[in-house]
Amino acid sequence: MVDIKKLDTYFNADSEIPAARPDKKQVNRHTRIVRFAKLFLPSLAAILVGLLLLFPTIHKDVRDFKLDITRPKKGELEKLHVEDTVFYITDKNNKVNNFIAQNIDETEPGSKLIKLTKPEGIIPLENGEWNTVKAPLGFFNQKNNLLRLDDDVEMFYSAGMAVHTTEAFFDFPNSKGYGSKPVSAQGVFGNLKAEGFEFSTADDILVFTGHSDITIKEESFEKE
């Protein structure tokens, strides 16, 4: 027969049989682990549930973002690109022409043909006069120092004349400018329309070419 009292005595912590009791450090460490598990595991479960709920949206956003990416074409990384810069062009008489542009982009790698976005410049003339030019778009050929302005080209002479056209060329090695598109001009003398223009920075002469219509203000004939 099994003696139940002896069994109770054997499993009783207060019995005379020595038992392996954990020390205080082990108890504290066990308590900290239990507390950490109670706090961390529910939080981890909540995070996992949240990720499962948000995963379809995240997956969709990533797919849509990839569709909006334009992969660079071959050779684009080798092209020159400069923003908000100033550049200088010297003519045959060593006159320095100052230009600024919103963007400067090489059309092809190594082509020396530069696309200018919103170029503006000052072209010095003789006798201290000057001419300002600007346009939405321009192209500068570094090989022959030829500047072409397109779209709404505006030129203003310090003498008080504004000229508008859709295309203008400036040949800096020869110190001249020209255009073969219709031109309109407004000045102190009146208004003018012509089929083109030519001017020389060396002698400060502006010529309107082709058929021209001039409307002269009456007061321009009057003497002060």
matplotlib code that plots the C-alpha trace (Angstrom):
import matplotlib.pyplot as plt

x = [0.0, 1.2, 1.5, -0.3, 1.1, 4.7, 3.8, 2.4, 5.5, 7.7, 6.0, 5.5, 8.0, 8.3, 9.5, 12.9, 13.9, 16.1, 14.4, 16.0, 14.6, 15.4, 17.3, 16.0, 17.8, 16.2, 12.8, 13.2, 14.5, 11.6, 9.1, 10.6, 10.4, 6.7, 5.9, 7.7, 5.9, 2.5, 3.2, 5.1, 3.1, -0.3, 1.4, 3.1, -0.2, -1.9, 0.9, 0.6, -3.2, -2.7, -0.2, -2.5, -5.3, -3.1, -1.2, -3.7, -3.5, 0.3, 0.6, -1.6, 0.3, 3.6, 2.3, 0.8, 4.1, 6.1, 3.9, 4.6, 8.4, 10.0, 13.1, 16.1, 16.8, 20.1, 22.6, 20.5, 22.8, 25.8, 24.0, 24.9, 22.2, 22.6, 19.8, 19.6, 23.0, 24.9, 27.0, 29.1, 29.6, 32.5, 32.2, 35.0, 35.6, 36.0, 32.7, 31.2, 27.5, 25.9, 23.1, 21.1, 18.8, 16.5, 17.8, 20.7, 20.5, 22.7, 20.5, 22.7, 25.8, 28.9, 26.8, 27.8, 24.2, 22.7, 19.0, 18.2, 15.0, 13.9, 17.2, 17.7, 20.8, 22.4, 24.2, 26.5, 26.5, 28.7, 28.7, 27.5, 24.2, 22.9, 20.2, 18.4, 16.9, 14.8, 12.6, 10.9, 13.3, 16.7, 19.5, 23.2, 25.7, 29.1, 30.9, 30.1, 28.8, 25.4, 22.4, 18.9, 15.8, 12.4, 8.7, 8.0, 11.3, 11.6, 14.4, 14.6, 17.1, 18.3, 17.4, 13.8, 12.6, 11.0, 11.0, 9.0, 9.4, 9.1, 12.7, 16.0, 19.6, 22.7, 26.0, 28.6, 31.8, 30.5, 28.9, 25.5, 21.9, 19.2, 15.8, 13.5, 10.1, 7.6, 8.7, 6.8, 8.5, 7.3, 9.4, 9.3, 8.8, 5.8, 5.1, 6.6, 5.9, 8.5, 9.3, 12.6, 15.5, 19.3, 21.6, 25.3, 26.7, 29.9, 28.4, 25.0, 22.8, 19.3, 17.8, 14.2, 14.1, 11.3, 8.1, 7.7, 4.8, 5.5, 3.1, 4.8, 3.4, 2.5, 4.3, 7.5, 7.6, 7.2, 10.2, 10.6]
y = [0.0, 3.5, 5.8, 9.0, 11.0, 10.2, 11.4, 14.6, 15.1, 14.5, 17.2, 19.6, 22.6, 22.7, 19.1, 18.2, 16.9, 19.7, 21.2, 23.3, 26.7, 29.6, 32.5, 36.1, 37.1, 34.3, 35.2, 38.8, 37.9, 35.5, 38.2, 40.7, 38.2, 37.5, 41.2, 41.9, 39.0, 40.3, 43.7, 42.8, 39.9, 41.7, 44.7, 42.5, 40.8, 44.2, 45.3, 42.1, 42.5, 46.1, 45.2, 42.5, 45.0, 47.6, 45.3, 45.5, 49.4, 49.3, 46.9, 49.0, 52.2, 50.7, 49.4, 52.8, 54.6, 52.4, 53.2, 56.9, 56.5, 57.5, 55.4, 57.5, 56.8, 55.6, 58.5, 61.0, 60.7, 61.9, 65.1, 68.4, 69.9, 73.1, 75.1, 78.9, 79.8, 82.7, 82.3, 84.6, 84.9, 86.9, 88.4, 89.1, 92.5, 90.9, 92.4, 90.2, 89.4, 88.3, 85.7, 83.9, 80.9, 78.9, 75.6, 74.7, 71.2, 69.6, 68.2, 65.2, 64.0, 65.8, 67.6, 71.1, 72.2, 73.6, 74.1, 77.2, 77.6, 81.2, 82.8, 86.5, 88.6, 91.9, 92.7, 95.7, 98.2, 101.1, 104.4, 102.9, 101.7, 98.2, 95.8, 93.3, 90.1, 87.4, 84.5, 81.4, 79.1, 79.2, 77.1, 78.0, 76.3, 76.2, 75.3, 78.5, 80.7, 81.1, 81.8, 81.2, 82.4, 81.0, 81.8, 85.2, 87.0, 90.4, 92.9, 96.3, 99.0, 101.5, 104.3, 103.5, 100.9, 97.5, 94.8, 91.6, 88.6, 84.8, 84.0, 85.7, 84.8, 86.3, 85.6, 86.6, 85.9, 88.4, 90.8, 90.8, 89.7, 88.9, 87.3, 86.5, 86.2, 89.1, 91.9, 94.5, 97.5, 100.3, 103.4, 107.1, 107.8, 105.4, 101.8, 99.7, 96.3, 94.5, 91.1, 90.8, 92.6, 92.9, 94.8, 95.1, 95.6, 96.9, 100.1, 100.1, 100.0, 98.4, 97.6, 96.4, 94.2, 93.3, 95.2, 97.6, 99.7, 102.6, 104.7, 107.8, 109.7, 113.3, 114.7, 113.2, 115.9, 118.7, 120.4, 121.1]
z = [0.0, -0.8, 2.1, 1.1, 4.0, 2.8, -0.7, 0.7, 2.7, -0.3, -2.4, 0.4, 0.1, 3.9, 4.2, 5.5, 2.1, 0.4, -2.6, -5.4, -4.8, -7.2, -5.8, -5.7, -8.9, -10.9, -9.6, -10.5, -14.0, -14.5, -13.4, -15.8, -18.7, -17.9, -17.7, -21.0, -22.7, -21.4, -22.9, -26.1, -27.4, -27.6, -29.2, -31.7, -32.5, -33.0, -35.4, -37.4, -37.7, -38.8, -41.5, -42.8, -43.0, -44.7, -47.0, -50.0, -49.9, -49.6, -52.4, -54.6, -53.8, -54.7, -58.0, -58.9, -58.0, -60.2, -63.2, -62.7, -62.9, -66.2, -66.7, -68.0, -71.7, -72.8, -73.0, -70.9, -67.9, -70.0, -71.1, -69.7, -67.4, -65.5, -63.7, -63.0, -64.4, -66.1, -69.2, -71.3, -75.0, -76.5, -80.0, -82.5, -80.9, -77.4, -76.2, -73.5, -73.8, -70.6, -70.6, -68.0, -68.4, -66.3, -67.6, -69.9, -71.5, -74.1, -76.8, -77.4, -75.6, -77.1, -79.7, -78.4, -79.2, -76.0, -75.4, -73.3, -71.3, -70.8, -71.9, -71.3, -72.2, -72.7, -75.9, -75.7, -78.6, -79.6, -77.8, -74.5, -76.0, -75.3, -76.4, -74.2, -75.6, -74.2, -75.3, -73.9, -75.8, -77.4, -78.8, -78.7, -81.0, -79.2, -82.5, -84.3, -81.4, -83.1, -80.8, -82.0, -80.1, -80.7, -80.0, -78.5, -79.0, -77.4, -78.0, -76.4, -77.4, -74.8, -77.3, -76.6, -79.2, -78.5, -81.2, -81.3, -83.6, -83.5, -84.5, -84.2, -84.7, -83.2, -84.9, -82.3, -84.3, -86.9, -84.3, -86.0, -85.6, -88.1, -88.6, -91.5, -89.6, -89.4, -87.1, -85.1, -83.4, -81.2, -80.5, -79.8, -83.5, -83.9, -84.9, -87.6, -89.2, -91.5, -92.9, -91.2, -89.6, -89.5, -87.1, -86.4, -83.0, -84.5, -86.0, -84.1, -87.2, -87.2, -90.6, -91.2, -94.3, -96.8, -97.1, -94.2, -92.9, -90.7, -88.7, -87.4, -84.4, -85.3, -82.2, -83.4, -86.2, -83.7, -82.3, -78.6]

ax = plt.figure().add_subplot(projection="3d")
ax.plot(x, y, z, "-o")
ax.set_aspect("equal")
plt.show()
